[in-house]
Amino acid sequence: PVMTVLIQNGTLKKGDTFVCGAVSGRVRLLIGSDGTQIDSVGPGVPAEVIGASATALAGDDFYVMDSDSEARRIAEDRSERMRSKAG
């Protein structure tokens, strides 16, 4: 899955672990607005992120996490809450 993000604070780098809604992953590839591969992206710059475990919903907040296990745990908790609300 490919996600388009607009960074508001900080810098997103290749290799960062993230959580976005009920989806987690690691930035495998960053593609700039001009279609070229980039290593990092700063505030106010849109970029495509490849490396998510699934497709996130439009408008979900994107957060860089310290560890893979923490990102997976948060994504699983959010997914479970969404399932319990749905049925």
C-alpha positions as CSV (number, residue, x, y, z in Angstrom):
1,P,0.0,0.0,0.0
2,V,1.1,3.6,-0.7
3,M,0.1,6.4,1.6
4,T,0.4,10.1,0.8
5,V,1.4,12.1,3.9
6,L,1.9,15.8,4.6
7,I,4.4,16.3,7.4
8,Q,3.4,18.9,10.0
9,N,6.1,18.6,12.6
10,G,9.6,17.1,12.5
11,T,11.2,15.0,9.8
12,L,10.1,11.7,8.4
13,K,13.1,9.5,7.3
14,K,13.5,6.2,5.5
15,G,13.5,3.4,8.1
16,D,11.2,5.2,10.6
17,T,8.5,3.1,12.3
18,F,5.0,4.6,12.2
19,V,1.4,4.1,13.1
20,C,-1.5,5.7,11.1
21,G,-5.0,4.9,12.4
22,A,-5.2,1.1,12.7
23,V,-2.2,0.5,10.4
24,S,1.5,0.3,11.3
25,G,4.7,-0.2,9.3
26,R,8.2,1.0,8.6
27,V,9.1,3.5,5.9
28,R,10.6,1.4,3.2
29,L,10.5,4.1,0.5
30,L,9.8,7.8,0.3
31,I,8.8,9.4,-3.0
32,G,8.8,13.2,-3.3
33,S,6.2,15.3,-5.0
34,D,8.3,15.3,-8.2
35,G,8.3,11.4,-8.3
36,T,11.9,10.9,-7.2
37,Q,13.1,8.8,-4.3
38,I,14.1,10.8,-1.2
39,D,15.7,9.9,2.1
40,S,13.8,12.3,4.3
41,V,11.0,14.9,4.2
42,G,10.3,17.9,6.4
43,P,7.3,20.0,7.4
44,G,4.9,21.2,4.7
45,V,6.2,18.8,2.1
46,P,3.9,16.0,0.7
47,A,5.4,12.6,0.1
48,E,4.3,9.1,-0.7
49,V,5.2,6.4,1.9
50,I,5.6,2.8,1.0
51,G,5.8,0.2,3.8
52,A,2.4,0.1,5.6
53,S,0.9,-3.2,6.6
54,A,-2.4,-2.2,5.0
55,T,-4.2,0.8,3.6
56,A,-5.0,3.5,6.2
57,L,-8.2,5.6,6.0
58,A,-8.0,9.1,4.5
59,G,-7.4,11.7,7.2
60,D,-5.9,9.3,9.8
61,D,-3.1,10.9,11.8
62,F,0.4,9.6,11.1
63,Y,2.8,9.3,14.0
64,V,6.5,8.1,14.1
65,M,7.1,5.6,16.9
66,D,10.2,4.5,18.8
67,S,9.7,0.8,18.3
68,D,8.0,-1.7,16.0
69,S,6.3,-3.5,18.8
70,E,4.8,-0.3,20.2
71,A,3.4,0.7,16.7
72,R,1.9,-2.8,16.2
73,R,0.3,-2.8,19.6
74,I,-1.3,0.6,19.1
75,A,-2.5,-0.4,15.6
76,E,-4.0,-3.6,16.9
77,D,-5.7,-1.8,19.8
78,R,-7.2,0.7,17.4
79,S,-8.3,-2.1,15.0
80,E,-10.0,-4.0,17.9
81,R,-11.9,-0.8,18.9
82,M,-13.1,-0.3,15.4
83,R,-14.3,-3.9,15.2
84,S,-16.2,-3.6,18.5
85,K,-17.9,-0.4,17.4
86,A,-18.9,-1.9,14.1
87,G,-20.6,-5.0,15.5
